[in-house]
């Protein structure tokens, strides 16, 4: 293995905060939410939001964005403080093993930070990170997918710094993007190939494996070892 020390400028979070609208930065407001409607109103706002759950919130097919997802985030930067509560979207379309629903889909958000303790539970997955230019930071919490995975990773960057992640098929479904495992209790990371991956990579115990492209995202890692046969290309 070839070893390099990788430090790609500034932290992703600092970069993303610089992109936030001035009004969102100036307010520094934490919005308390206790209903599905309040949560959606805050998280669908493109200006970004910092929300704190004050009650358990359960999406129904009537209160959710659609039958698949409880809330799709806007285009800003978002923080969810689970605050010891449960955020859930899980329902059955028929009998046993027909569970559906994902509480939160990152959509085109620049940044999503999840703070525990608390739980995100979905009939399919507990959380979905999808945009190739977005960043997910998990600092704590329990993520569970009844039929799928705790977290489904489709694109972008995901820093897993804490929490418990599990599901029927594994902890994290890794379709594409870069997953950085810094901590937490993760059942497994399973690479799937529903579509040919373009930027997939995994950092575990300081070792990067995969073939990825860093494009409009910043990977922060010190003393990173790139495994033999793996590659990392930067597009500015």
N, C-alpha and C positions, 0 to 999 in steps of 0.2 A: 504494500500500500504506500502511496505517496502522501506525505503530510505537508499541509500548508496551514498557515495562520490566516484565517479569513476574517476580515473586518470591513464590511461594506459601507463605510461612511458613518451614518447616524442611525440610531434605532428607528425601526419601522414606526413605532408609535409616535415618536417625536415628529417624524416626517408627516404622518397622517394628521396629527394635530395642527400642523402648519397649513394644511389644506382646508381645515374646517372654517365655516363662515365666522366672521368676527363676532357676530351676535351670539353664536352658540358658545364661543370661547369666553366671552365676557360674562355671561350669566352664571356659568358654573352651577346651574340649577339641577338639583336632583328631584325628579318628579315621582311622587308616590302614586302607584297604580294598584287597584284592587279588583278590576274587572277586565274582561277581554276587550271591551270597547276602549277603555282608557289606555290599555297597553298598545293596542293597534294605533290609536291616534298619535301616541308618542313615537313609536318605532317606525311608522310609515312617513314621518316628517323628514323630508330631505335635508333639513338643517341639522339633523342629528339630535340625540337625546341621551340622557342618563336617567334610567328608571330604577325604582326600588319597589319590589313587590311587598305589599302590605297584607295580602291575603293569598291563599291558594287560588290559582286561576285555571279553569278548565274550559278549553274551547269546545264548542259544539259545531256541528256542520252549519248551523245558522249564524253563529258569531265569528266563525273563522273566515279567512280570506277566500278559501275555496275548500274543496273536499280533501285536498292533499296537505295543505299548509295552514297553520293558524295565523301567522303574520309574516309577510315579506318585508324586509327592512327597506328603508329608503336609500338614498345615495350618500348619506353622511357618515359620521362616526358615532357609534352607539356603545353604551355600557348597560348591562343588565345586572343589578344586584338581586340575587335570588332571595337573600335575607331570610333564609331558613324555610322558605315557602316552596310550593310545587307548581310548576307550569306544565300543563298537560294538554295534549290533543291526541286522544285515542278512542276510536270507536270501531264497531264491527259492521261490515257490510253483509254478513251472513252468520254462519256458525263459527265454530272454533277455527282458529288460524286465519281469520279474515280481518285481523286488526289493521287499521289504517291511521294515518295522521302524523304530521311533524309539527311540533309547536312553533319553531322558528326556522326560517330560511333566510340566509344572509343576503340573497338577491345581489344588488349592486352596491352594497355598503362598502365603504373604504376600510372600516375597522369595526369589529365587534369584540367587546371584552365581556366575559362572563365571570362574575364573582360569586363564590359560594359563601356559606353553605346553602343547600337547597337542591331541588331536583328538577330536571327537565325530562319529561316522559312522553314518548310518542308511540303510537301503535305501529308505525313503521320505523322511524329513527327519532332519536332525542333532539337532534340538531343537524342542520345542513349548512355547510360552507361551500359556496358555489362559484363565486366570481374569481376569475384568474388574476385580477388585480387587487383583490381584497385580502384582509388579514384578520384572522381569528386568534384571540388570546384567551385561553381557558385557565383561570386562576384557582378554580375550585368548583365544587358542586358535584352532583351525581347525574349522569346522563345515561338514559336507558331507552333502547328500542325494543318493543315487545316482539316484533317479527323480524326486524332488521338489525341495525347497529346503534350504538350509543351516539356516535357522530358519523355522518357521511361527508367525506371530503372529496369534492369534485374539482376544486381549483383554488389558486391563491396560496397563501401561507397560513399554517396553523401552528401556533406555539402552545403546546400542552404543558402547563407548568404545575398543574395539580388536578385534583378531582378523581372521581371514580367513573370509568366509562365501560359500559357493557351492553350487550344485546344478544339476540337469539343466535346470530351468526358470528359475533365478535364485537370487539370494542369500537374500532374505527374501520369503516370501509374506505379504502384509499384508492380512489379512481384516478385522480390526477392532483397536481399541486405538490407542495412541499409540507411535510409534517415534521415538526421538531419536537421530540419527546424530551422534556426537561424534568418531568416529575409526574406524579399521579399514579393511580392504580388502573391500568388499562388491560382489559381481558386479552386483547390481541389487536394487531393491525393487519388487516387482510387486503391485499392488493387485488382489485378486480379489473376486468377489461371489457366493460360494456361498450366503451369507445376506446380506440387506440390512444394511450396516454401521450401527451405532448411535453409535459413539464414535471413529471413525477419524480419525487425524491423523498428519502426518509433519513432523518438524523436521529440516531439512537446511540447513546453512550459516546457521543462525540464523533461518531463515524457516519459519513454521508454515503448512501448507496442510491443509485438511480442515474437517470440522465435527465437533466433539467435545464431550463432557460430562465434566468432572472430578468424579467422585463417589467419595468415600472413597479417593482417591489424591492424591498431591502431585506436581505437575510442577515441577521445578526448572530454570529457564532464565533467564539474564540477557539484557537487551537483545533480547528476542524480537520479531521482526517478524511480524505476522499478515497474510498475503497477502489481497489484495482478494477478496471473495467467500467467505472462510473465516470460521469462527466458533469460539468457545470459551466454554462455559457452565459455571459452577461450582455444584454442588449441595452444600450443607453438611449 
